[in-house]
Amino acid sequence: ALAYLQTRGDVIDTRRVLFFGRSLGGAVAVATSVNHPTAAMALMLENTFTSIDDMVDHIFPLLSRIKRWVLR
């Protein structure tokens, strides 16, 4: 999506792009902003999580003993 936006200079002001992530999309938005630090002017996250590791503990506490193999 970012590559496409960057080719649309006729319609999109590439200096004013905002990365937005909600829930699981928060991880995608953060990863995109880390991998392309100058591609957006801002990053906005809504209802996202701190890490998949934390979410396993919160949602599936019974899996916490095996999560290191599952998350690999």
Phi and psi restraints in degrees (value plus and minus 20) as a CYANA .aco file:
   2 LEU   PHI     -85.2   -45.2
   2 LEU   PSI     -63.9   -23.9
   3 ALA   PHI     -80.6   -40.6
   3 ALA   PSI     -59.9   -19.9
   4 TYR   PHI     -84.3   -44.3
   4 TYR   PSI     -66.4   -26.4
   5 LEU   PHI     -78.5   -38.5
   5 LEU   PSI     -59.5   -19.5
   6 GLN   PHI     -88.0   -48.0
   6 GLN   PSI     -41.0    -1.0
   7 THR   PHI    -106.5   -66.5
   7 THR   PSI     -29.6    10.4
   8 ARG   PHI    -120.3   -80.3
   8 ARG   PSI      28.6    68.6
   9 GLY   PHI     -80.5   -40.5
   9 GLY   PSI     -40.7    -0.7
  10 ASP   PHI     -93.8   -53.8
  10 ASP   PSI     -45.2    -5.2
  11 VAL   PHI    -136.9   -96.9
  11 VAL   PSI     -52.6   -12.6
  12 ILE   PHI    -128.3   -88.3
  12 ILE   PSI     110.0   150.0
  13 ASP   PHI    -102.2   -62.2
  13 ASP   PSI      79.5   119.5
  14 THR   PHI     -85.8   -45.8
  14 THR   PSI     -29.4    10.6
  15 ARG   PHI    -103.1   -63.1
  15 ARG   PSI     -27.9    12.1
  16 ARG   PHI    -142.6  -102.6
  16 ARG   PSI      12.5    52.5
  17 VAL   PHI    -101.9   -61.9
  17 VAL   PSI     119.8   159.8
  18 LEU   PHI    -141.4  -101.4
  18 LEU   PSI     107.5   147.5
  19 PHE   PHI    -108.2   -68.2
  19 PHE   PSI     105.5   145.5
  20 PHE   PHI    -145.3  -105.3
  20 PHE   PSI     110.8   150.8
  21 GLY   PHI    -152.8  -112.8
  21 GLY   PSI     113.6   153.6
  22 ARG   PHI    -140.7  -100.7
  22 ARG   PSI     114.7   154.7
  23 SER   PHI      36.9    76.9
  23 SER   PSI    -143.8  -103.8
  24 LEU   PHI     -84.1   -44.1
  24 LEU   PSI     -46.0    -6.0
  25 GLY   PHI     -85.0   -45.0
  25 GLY   PSI     -37.0     3.0
  26 GLY   PHI     -80.6   -40.6
  26 GLY   PSI     -59.0   -19.0
  27 ALA   PHI     -84.9   -44.9
  27 ALA   PSI     -59.2   -19.2
  28 VAL   PHI     -85.8   -45.8
  28 VAL   PSI     -64.3   -24.3
  29 ALA   PHI     -84.1   -44.1
  29 ALA   PSI     -61.9   -21.9
  30 VAL   PHI     -85.8   -45.8
  30 VAL   PSI     -65.8   -25.8
  31 ALA   PHI     -81.4   -41.4
  31 ALA   PSI     -61.1   -21.1
  32 THR   PHI     -84.2   -44.2
  32 THR   PSI     -61.7   -21.7
  33 SER   PHI     -88.8   -48.8
  33 SER   PSI     -51.9   -11.9
  34 VAL   PHI     -91.6   -51.6
  34 VAL   PSI     -62.3   -22.3
  35 ASN   PHI     -96.5   -56.5
  35 ASN   PSI     -40.2    -0.2
  36 HIS   PHI    -156.5  -116.5
  36 HIS   PSI      48.1    88.1
  37 PRO   PHI     -83.2   -43.2
  37 PRO   PSI     -41.9    -1.9
  38 THR   PHI    -123.1   -83.1
  38 THR   PSI     -14.3    25.7
  39 ALA   PHI    -102.3   -62.3
  39 ALA   PSI     -38.2     1.8
  40 ALA   PHI    -154.9  -114.9
  40 ALA   PSI     133.5   173.5
  41 MET   PHI    -107.5   -67.5
  41 MET   PSI     -36.5     3.5
  42 ALA   PHI    -177.7  -137.7
  42 ALA   PSI     140.4   180.4
  43 LEU   PHI    -148.3  -108.3
  43 LEU   PSI     108.1   148.1
  44 MET   PHI    -145.1  -105.1
  44 MET   PSI     111.1   151.1
  45 LEU   PHI    -142.0  -102.0
  45 LEU   PSI     118.7   158.7
  46 GLU   PHI    -154.5  -114.5
  46 GLU   PSI     109.0   149.0
  47 ASN   PHI      29.9    69.9
  47 ASN   PSI      23.4    63.4
  48 THR   PHI    -118.5   -78.5
  48 THR   PSI    -191.3  -151.3
  49 PHE   PHI    -146.4  -106.4
  49 PHE   PSI     142.7   182.7
  50 THR   PHI     -97.3   -57.3
  50 THR   PSI     -59.5   -19.5
  51 SER   PHI    -186.6  -146.6
  51 SER   PSI     139.4   179.4
  52 ILE   PHI     -84.1   -44.1
  52 ILE   PSI     -57.7   -17.7
  53 ASP   PHI     -75.4   -35.4
  53 ASP   PSI     -67.7   -27.7
  54 ASP   PHI     -83.7   -43.7
  54 ASP   PSI     -59.2   -19.2
  55 MET   PHI     -85.9   -45.9
  55 MET   PSI     -57.3   -17.3
  56 VAL   PHI     -81.0   -41.0
  56 VAL   PSI     -64.5   -24.5
  57 ASP   PHI     -80.9   -40.9
  57 ASP   PSI     -57.9   -17.9
  58 HIS   PHI     -98.2   -58.2
  58 HIS   PSI     -65.3   -25.3
  59 ILE   PHI    -111.1   -71.1
  59 ILE   PSI     -57.7   -17.7
  60 PHE   PHI    -145.1  -105.1
  60 PHE   PSI      47.6    87.6
  61 PRO   PHI     -78.8   -38.8
  61 PRO   PSI     -47.7    -7.7
  62 LEU   PHI     -89.0   -49.0
  62 LEU   PSI     -40.6    -0.6
  63 LEU   PHI    -107.5   -67.5
  63 LEU   PSI     -24.5    15.5
  64 SER   PHI     -79.1   -39.1
  64 SER   PSI     -47.8    -7.8
  65 ARG   PHI     -94.4   -54.4
  65 ARG   PSI     -46.2    -6.2
  66 ILE   PHI    -131.6   -91.6
  66 ILE   PSI     -16.3    23.7
  67 LYS   PHI     -82.1   -42.1
  67 LYS   PSI     -49.6    -9.6
  68 ARG   PHI     -83.6   -43.6
  68 ARG   PSI     -49.3    -9.3
  69 TRP   PHI    -102.6   -62.6
  69 TRP   PSI     -55.1   -15.1
  70 VAL   PHI     -90.7   -50.7
  70 VAL   PSI     -61.6   -21.6
  71 LEU   PHI     -98.8   -58.8
  71 LEU   PSI     -27.9    12.1
